[in-house]
Amino acid sequence: MVFGVTAVLLFLTASSALASVEKAVPHSHLHVEPPVNLALPSKKAGCGGATSLGGGAQRVPIKVTTAEGQVGEVVNVCISGKGPFPFEIDTGSAQSGIDTHLAARLHLADLGSPLTYDGVGCTGRAQLVIVPSWSVAGVPLAAQPLLSDIQPGLGGAGEPVGLLGSDVLDRFGAVRLDFKSKTLTLEGSEGPNTAAAGAAVHGPIGPPPSAVLTHGQKGTTVPVTVELTPGDIGMIVPVRFANGPVREFAVDTGSLGSGADTQVAAVAHLKRTDISQGGYGACNTTAPILFRSGHWSVPGLALHPQLIGVQSFGPVSAGGILGVLGSDQLARFGWVIFDYRGGRLILG
């Protein structure tokens, strides 16, 4: 998950809070769970597979992995007619990305000089490359730059080789992710991004998503802020633990497990466990200690109590993001609509 090209990815340098966590749970007493490997979608449909729903709407098959309380989604992407290549669906990525080795194999041209981005407890470097023609399960996508770098959990044998981020999903206005039916529904034809660069959508505004996404189901509408700056598109939701202060969390399907910064856990007095969950950040491997969320909520809706990963979010906290609402929590609702145009998160 990459929340921004020059800044943002989760975790605050809360050294005192982190130290207290480590002191309370010595490393020798931790049970470390290995990272979950995402299953890849079938290549049977080649560069196709989408179903037309009329009015420009398309339903795309995806592969959903559920293991050890972690959840992730992968979809087939073709580039210049080659593939399909498995890309993780990652709303937490402000800009879609591709593994450096695949970019080289496809002879994608560099754009400008390498860029710096911030990750959970790390800072990485990536090169923009131009993708002249690509598609997701047969649905054409506009040519654009992708961030090319080497990330843990991407590009290896049996691993996804790219990230399909919010910069792409936003251009469809709103999308629906179904965990049970294993589909991604794009509301309409691809258009420009929601608003001009530098703008933000503070929802909910405008008409709700169409019936092609809601299926006549009401769900619960949660207001979110959609941030729109050059190369940085993300969805932010207010999260509260018990009756504590509201914190800004990124809505991040690329995070297989939800997480919070160490300071958030300390202030909320979350109860720790002796389990550490291995995982992959944008530019490092991670192993956050799992804490019990207790009662936590978003506006108008109580979230399901669960274990969440706690660690220092490092550079990402500079942008005010102190946690991630990941696919593990979103999947508990069965389906979710990401309404970039209207600043809504609709949970089934």
C-alpha positions as CSV (number, residue, x, y, z in Angstrom):
1,M,0.0,0.0,0.0
2,V,1.4,3.3,-1.0
3,F,-0.6,6.3,0.2
4,G,1.4,8.9,-1.6
5,V,4.3,9.5,-3.9
6,T,6.2,11.9,-1.6
7,A,4.4,11.3,1.6
8,V,2.1,9.0,3.4
9,L,1.9,5.4,4.6
10,L,1.0,4.6,8.0
11,F,2.7,4.8,11.3
12,L,3.8,7.4,13.8
13,T,7.1,7.5,15.5
14,A,5.7,7.0,19.0
15,S,8.9,5.8,20.5
16,S,7.7,5.8,24.1
17,A,4.5,4.0,23.3
18,L,6.3,1.4,21.2
19,A,8.9,0.9,23.9
20,S,6.1,0.2,26.4
21,V,4.6,-2.4,24.1
22,E,7.9,-4.1,23.6
23,K,8.6,-4.1,27.3
24,A,5.2,-5.6,28.1
25,V,5.6,-8.3,25.5
26,P,9.3,-9.4,25.2
27,H,10.1,-10.7,21.7
28,S,11.0,-14.1,23.1
29,H,7.4,-14.5,24.4
30,L,5.7,-13.5,21.1
31,H,4.1,-16.1,18.8
32,V,4.9,-14.8,15.3
33,E,2.4,-15.8,12.6
34,P,3.9,-15.9,9.1
35,P,2.7,-13.5,6.4
36,V,-0.4,-14.7,4.5
37,N,0.2,-15.5,0.8
38,L,-2.5,-14.3,-1.6
39,A,-4.1,-16.8,-4.0
40,L,-4.0,-15.7,-7.6
41,P,-6.9,-15.7,-10.0
42,S,-7.2,-18.2,-12.8
43,K,-5.7,-17.3,-16.2
44,K,-8.3,-19.2,-18.0
45,A,-10.1,-16.1,-19.4
46,G,-6.9,-14.5,-20.6
47,C,-7.3,-10.8,-21.0
48,G,-11.1,-11.0,-20.6
49,G,-13.5,-12.2,-18.0
50,A,-15.6,-9.1,-17.3
51,T,-19.4,-9.1,-17.7
52,S,-21.2,-6.1,-19.1
53,L,-24.1,-4.9,-17.0
54,G,-25.3,-2.1,-19.3
55,G,-24.8,1.7,-19.2
56,G,-21.0,1.2,-19.1
57,A,-21.1,-0.9,-15.9
58,Q,-18.9,-4.0,-15.7
59,R,-18.5,-6.8,-13.3
60,V,-15.0,-8.2,-12.9
61,P,-14.1,-11.6,-11.3
62,I,-11.6,-11.5,-8.5
63,K,-9.8,-13.9,-6.2
64,V,-10.4,-13.5,-2.5
65,T,-8.0,-15.0,0.1
66,T,-9.1,-15.5,3.7
67,A,-6.6,-17.0,6.0
68,E,-5.5,-16.5,9.7
69,G,-8.0,-13.6,10.0
70,Q,-6.4,-11.8,7.0
71,V,-8.2,-11.0,3.8
72,G,-6.9,-9.8,0.4
73,E,-8.2,-9.5,-3.2
74,V,-6.4,-10.0,-6.5
75,V,-7.6,-9.3,-10.1
76,N,-6.2,-10.0,-13.5
77,V,-4.6,-7.2,-15.5
78,C,-3.2,-7.1,-19.0
79,I,-0.6,-4.7,-20.3
80,S,-0.2,-3.9,-24.0
81,G,-2.2,-7.1,-24.7
82,K,0.2,-9.3,-22.6
83,G,-0.8,-11.2,-19.5
84,P,-2.9,-11.7,-17.6
85,F,-0.9,-10.5,-14.6
86,P,-2.2,-10.7,-11.0
87,F,-2.7,-7.3,-9.4
88,E,-3.8,-6.7,-5.8
89,I,-6.8,-4.5,-5.4
90,D,-5.4,-1.8,-3.1
91,T,-7.6,1.3,-2.2
92,G,-4.8,2.4,0.1
93,S,-2.4,2.9,-2.9
94,A,-2.7,6.4,-4.0
95,Q,-1.0,5.4,-7.3
96,S,-1.1,2.0,-8.9
97,G,2.1,0.1,-9.1
98,I,4.0,-2.6,-10.9
99,D,7.0,-4.8,-9.9
100,T,10.2,-3.5,-11.4
101,H,11.1,-6.8,-13.0
102,L,7.8,-7.0,-14.9
103,A,8.1,-3.4,-16.0
104,A,11.5,-4.3,-17.5
105,R,10.2,-7.4,-19.2
106,L,7.4,-5.3,-20.8
107,H,10.0,-2.6,-21.8
108,L,7.9,0.2,-20.1
109,A,9.5,3.5,-20.5
110,D,10.7,5.6,-17.5
111,L,9.0,8.9,-16.8
112,G,11.3,11.4,-15.0
113,S,13.5,10.8,-12.1
114,P,12.9,8.3,-9.2
115,L,10.5,9.4,-6.5
116,T,10.4,9.0,-2.8
117,Y,7.4,7.7,-0.9
118,D,6.7,6.9,2.7
119,G,5.6,3.5,4.0
120,V,4.7,2.0,7.3
121,G,7.9,2.6,9.2
122,C,9.9,3.1,6.1
123,T,10.7,5.3,3.1
124,G,11.0,3.8,-0.4
125,R,12.1,4.9,-3.9
126,A,10.2,4.2,-7.0
127,Q,10.4,5.0,-10.7
128,L,7.4,6.1,-12.7
129,V,6.9,4.1,-15.9
130,I,4.4,4.7,-18.7
131,V,1.7,2.1,-19.4
132,P,0.4,3.0,-22.9
133,S,-2.4,0.4,-23.0
134,W,-3.8,-1.8,-20.3
135,S,-7.0,-3.4,-19.0
136,V,-8.6,-5.2,-16.0
137,A,-10.3,-8.4,-17.0
138,G,-11.0,-7.0,-20.4
139,V,-12.2,-3.6,-19.2
140,P,-10.0,-1.0,-21.0
141,L,-8.1,1.5,-18.7
142,A,-6.6,4.8,-19.7
143,A,-2.9,5.1,-20.3
144,Q,-1.1,6.3,-17.2
145,P,2.1,6.2,-15.2
146,L,2.6,3.4,-12.7
147,L,5.0,3.3,-9.8
148,S,7.7,0.7,-10.5
149,D,9.7,-0.6,-7.6
150,I,10.5,-3.8,-5.7
151,Q,8.1,-4.4,-2.8
152,P,8.0,-7.3,-0.3
153,G,5.2,-9.7,-1.3
154,L,5.1,-8.6,-4.9
155,G,6.8,-10.0,-7.9
156,G,8.0,-13.3,-6.4
157,A,6.9,-16.8,-7.5
158,G,3.2,-17.2,-6.9
159,E,2.8,-13.5,-5.8
160,P,0.9,-10.6,-7.3
161,V,3.0,-8.4,-9.6
162,G,1.3,-5.1,-9.2
163,L,-1.2,-2.9,-7.3
164,L,-4.5,-1.6,-8.7
165,G,-5.0,1.5,-6.7
166,S,-7.5,4.3,-6.0
167,D,-6.1,6.4,-8.8
168,V,-7.8,3.9,-11.2
169,L,-10.9,3.0,-9.2
170,D,-11.7,6.7,-8.7
171,R,-12.1,7.1,-12.4
172,F,-15.2,4.9,-12.4
173,G,-16.9,7.1,-9.8
174,A,-17.9,4.3,-7.5
175,V,-17.1,0.6,-7.3
176,R,-18.5,-2.4,-5.3
177,L,-16.4,-5.1,-3.8
178,D,-18.2,-8.4,-3.1
179,F,-16.2,-10.7,-0.8
180,K,-18.8,-13.6,-1.0
181,S,-19.4,-13.6,-4.8
182,K,-15.8,-12.6,-5.5
183,T,-16.5,-9.8,-7.9
184,L,-15.6,-6.1,-8.4
185,T,-18.3,-4.0,-10.0
186,L,-17.4,-0.8,-11.8
187,E,-20.4,1.6,-11.8
188,G,-19.9,3.1,-15.2
189,S,-17.5,3.9,-18.0
190,E,-14.1,5.1,-17.0
191,G,-13.8,8.9,-16.9
192,P,-11.5,11.6,-15.4
193,N,-10.7,11.6,-11.8
194,T,-13.4,12.8,-9.4
195,A,-12.2,16.4,-9.0
196,A,-9.4,18.7,-10.0
197,A,-6.0,18.2,-8.5
198,G,-5.7,19.6,-5.1
199,A,-9.4,19.2,-4.3
200,A,-11.0,17.0,-1.8
201,V,-14.5,15.4,-1.5
202,H,-16.0,15.7,2.0
203,G,-19.0,13.4,1.9
204,P,-21.6,12.4,1.6
205,I,-22.5,14.7,-1.3
206,G,-24.6,14.3,-4.5
207,P,-26.7,11.3,-5.5
208,P,-26.0,7.9,-4.0
209,P,-24.5,5.1,-6.2
210,S,-26.8,3.6,-8.8
211,A,-28.8,0.3,-8.4
212,V,-26.1,-1.5,-10.5
213,L,-24.0,-1.2,-7.3
214,T,-26.5,-1.3,-4.5
215,H,-28.5,-4.3,-5.9
216,G,-31.4,-2.9,-3.9
217,Q,-29.5,-3.4,-0.7
218,K,-29.4,-0.5,1.7
219,G,-26.3,-1.1,3.7
220,T,-24.9,1.6,6.0
221,T,-23.5,4.9,4.6
222,V,-20.4,6.1,6.3
223,P,-19.1,9.6,5.4
224,V,-15.5,9.7,4.2
225,T,-13.1,12.3,2.8
226,V,-11.6,11.5,-0.6
227,E,-8.3,13.3,-0.9
228,L,-7.3,14.3,-4.5
229,T,-3.9,15.6,-5.1
230,P,-1.4,14.9,-7.9
231,G,-0.5,11.2,-7.6
232,D,-2.3,10.9,-4.3
233,I,-5.9,9.7,-4.2
234,G,-7.1,8.1,-1.0
235,M,-10.2,7.6,1.1
236,I,-10.1,8.6,4.8
237,V,-12.6,7.5,7.4
238,P,-13.0,8.7,11.1
239,V,-12.5,5.9,13.6
240,R,-13.2,6.0,17.3
241,F,-12.2,3.5,20.0
242,A,-14.7,3.3,22.8
243,N,-15.5,7.0,23.7
244,G,-12.0,8.2,22.8
245,P,-11.0,10.8,20.2
246,V,-11.7,10.4,16.5
247,R,-8.7,9.3,14.5
248,E,-8.2,9.4,10.7
249,F,-7.8,5.9,9.2
250,A,-7.1,5.1,5.6
251,V,-9.6,2.8,3.9
252,D,-7.2,0.2,2.6
253,T,-8.1,-3.0,0.9
254,G,-4.4,-3.6,0.3
255,S,-3.9,-4.0,4.1
256,L,-4.9,-7.7,4.8
257,G,-5.3,-6.7,8.4
258,S,-6.5,-3.5,10.1
259,G,-4.0,-1.6,12.2
260,A,-3.4,1.4,14.4
261,D,-0.5,3.5,15.5
262,T,1.2,2.7,18.9
263,Q,0.0,6.1,20.3
264,V,-3.6,5.3,19.4
265,A,-3.4,1.9,21.2
266,A,-1.8,3.5,24.2
267,V,-4.4,6.3,24.5
268,A,-7.3,3.8,23.9
269,H,-5.9,1.4,26.5
270,L,-6.2,-1.5,24.0
271,K,-5.4,-5.0,25.4
272,R,-2.4,-6.6,23.8
273,T,-2.0,-10.3,23.0
274,D,1.2,-12.4,22.7
275,I,0.7,-12.8,18.9
276,S,2.6,-10.9,16.2
277,Q,1.3,-11.1,12.6
278,G,3.9,-11.1,9.8
279,G,3.0,-9.0,6.8
280,Y,4.3,-6.8,4.0
281,G,4.5,-3.0,3.9
282,A,5.2,-0.8,0.9
283,C,8.9,-0.9,1.5
284,N,9.5,-3.4,4.3
285,T,8.3,-6.5,6.0
286,T,6.3,-5.9,9.2
287,A,5.3,-7.9,12.3
288,P,2.9,-5.8,14.4
289,I,1.8,-7.0,17.7
290,L,-1.9,-7.8,17.8
291,F,-4.2,-6.0,20.2
292,R,-7.9,-6.4,20.9
293,S,-9.9,-3.6,19.4
294,G,-12.7,-3.7,22.0
295,H,-15.6,-1.4,20.9
296,W,-14.6,0.7,17.9
297,S,-16.7,2.5,15.4
298,V,-17.1,4.7,12.3
299,P,-19.8,7.4,12.1
300,G,-23.2,5.7,12.4
301,L,-21.9,2.2,12.7
302,A,-20.2,-0.1,15.2
303,L,-17.3,-2.1,13.7
304,H,-16.9,-5.8,14.5
305,P,-14.5,-6.3,17.5
306,Q,-11.3,-8.0,16.3
307,L,-7.5,-8.2,16.6
308,I,-5.7,-5.3,15.0
309,G,-2.0,-4.9,14.4
310,V,-0.2,-2.2,16.4
311,Q,3.1,-0.7,15.4
312,S,4.7,2.7,14.7
313,F,3.3,4.3,11.5
314,G,6.5,6.3,11.1
315,P,6.4,8.9,8.3
316,V,2.7,8.3,7.4
317,S,1.5,9.9,10.6
318,A,2.8,13.3,9.4
319,G,-0.2,13.4,7.1
320,G,-2.5,12.7,10.0
321,I,-3.3,9.1,9.2
322,L,-3.0,7.0,12.4
323,G,-4.5,3.7,11.2
324,V,-5.9,1.5,8.5
325,L,-9.3,0.0,8.0
326,G,-8.3,-3.1,6.2
327,S,-9.9,-5.9,4.2
328,D,-10.3,-8.1,7.3
329,Q,-12.9,-5.7,8.7
330,L,-14.5,-4.8,5.4
331,A,-15.0,-8.4,4.5
332,R,-17.1,-8.9,7.7
333,F,-19.9,-6.9,6.0
334,G,-20.0,-9.1,2.9
335,W,-19.8,-6.2,0.5
336,V,-18.7,-2.6,0.4
337,I,-19.1,0.3,-2.0
338,F,-16.3,2.8,-2.4
339,D,-18.0,6.0,-3.7
340,Y,-15.2,8.3,-4.6
341,R,-17.5,10.8,-6.4
342,G,-19.8,11.2,-3.4
343,G,-17.5,10.7,-0.4
344,R,-19.2,7.6,0.8
345,L,-18.3,4.2,2.1
346,I,-21.3,1.9,2.1
347,L,-21.0,-1.2,4.2
348,G,-23.4,-4.2,3.7
